[in-house]
Amino acid sequence: MADEKKKVPNYIKFVIGGLAGMTATSFVQPMDLVKTRMQMGGVGTAQREYKNSIDVIVNILKTEGVLKFYKGIGAALLRQATYTTTRMGVYQTINDMYKTHTGIATPSTVASIIMGLTAGASGAFVGTPAEVALIRMTVDGKLPESERRNYKNVVDALTRIHQEEGIKGLWTGCLPTVGRAMVVNMCQLASYSQFKNALHTSRLQLDGILLHTGASCLSGLLTSVASMPLDIAKTRLQNMKTLPGAIPEYSGSMDVLIKVAKQEGILALWKGFTPYLLRLAPHTILTFIFLEQYNRLYRLYVLGSEGDSGL
C-alpha cells in the first residue's frame, strides 16, 4: 500500500479537476457557441434557422467576426472553475474513498454510476450562475439590437442578473442543469472508468494517452446522445426573458421538451447534435487527458513518485 505522504491531497484533486476543465474549454469554446446558436435557432417553428454547423460558422464569420467564436469565454472558464472543479474533485474523492474502504481497484458499474450522479449534481448546482451567464452571452450576438443584453463580461453579467432578476435569476434553469449534469456525469465519468478498464484489459491492451483518448471518445459519444434533450431544455430556459406580470415562455424542463417536440419536431430535441458532439467529445477527451497528466505531474514533481491518477 502506498505511503499516506504519497497520496494527492483532496483539495489538490479539486484544483486539478478545475484546471483540466478550464484548459479543455479553451480549445472547444467555439463549438459550444455554435451548439448554443443552433439550439436557439428557429425557436417555436419547424423551419430551421441554420442548415447545419457550417452555416452557423459562416454566418458568424460574415456578421460578427472570428473573435465572436470566443464570446463568453470568461463565463465558460468560470463555469469550469466552479462546475468542473467541484464535480471532478467530488468524483475523485469518493472514488478514492470507495477503493480505500472496499479494497477494490476498479469500482463496479453501479458504484461508478452513483459516484457520477453525485459529482454531477454537486458541480451543476455550484456552476449554474456561470452557466446562465455563458448561455446569454453566446446567444446575444444573434439577437436583434433591441433585444440584446449586451453584458460587458462575466462579472457584469452576474452583477446585472442579480440586480435585475434577484438571486433566483442566477440559478435560472437550475433543475435541468442539474438533471443534465447528472446524466452527463453518469455516462461520462462512469463510462470512462469502465471503457478505460475494458480497453486496457482487452486484446488491444491500450495504455497511456491512447488509452485515455480511446476511453474518452467512447464516453463522449454515449454522453452526447443521452444528454442532448436536457441540454436543449437548459439552454431555452436560461436564455428566456421573463417580464414582470408576463407569463414565461416555458414553465419548466418538461414544458420545453413537449413544446419543442410539438412545434419543431421530435428530432429538434437533438438540434445542434453535431457541434454538441464536436464540443463534448473533444472536451471529454481533453479534460481527462489533462486531468491524468496534471495528476501525473503533481505526483512526479511534488510527491516525487510515478503512478496512475486513480480514475
Secondary structure, DSSP 8 states (H G I E B T S, - for coil): ---GGGS--HHHHHHHHHHHHHHHHHHHHHHHHHHHHHHHTTTTSSS-S-SSHHHHHHHHHHHT-GGGGGTTHHHHHHHIIIIIHHHHHHHHHHHHHHHHHH--SS--HHHHHHHHHHHHHHHHHHHHHHHHHHHHHHHHTTS-GGG-----SHHHHHHHHHHHH-HHHHTTTHHHHHHHHHHHHHHHHHHHHHHHHHHHHSTT---HHHHHHHHHHHHHHHHHHHHHHHHHHHHHHHH----TTS--S-SSHHHHHHHHHHHH-GGGGGTTHHHHHHHHHHHHHHHHHHHHHHHHHHHHHTS--------
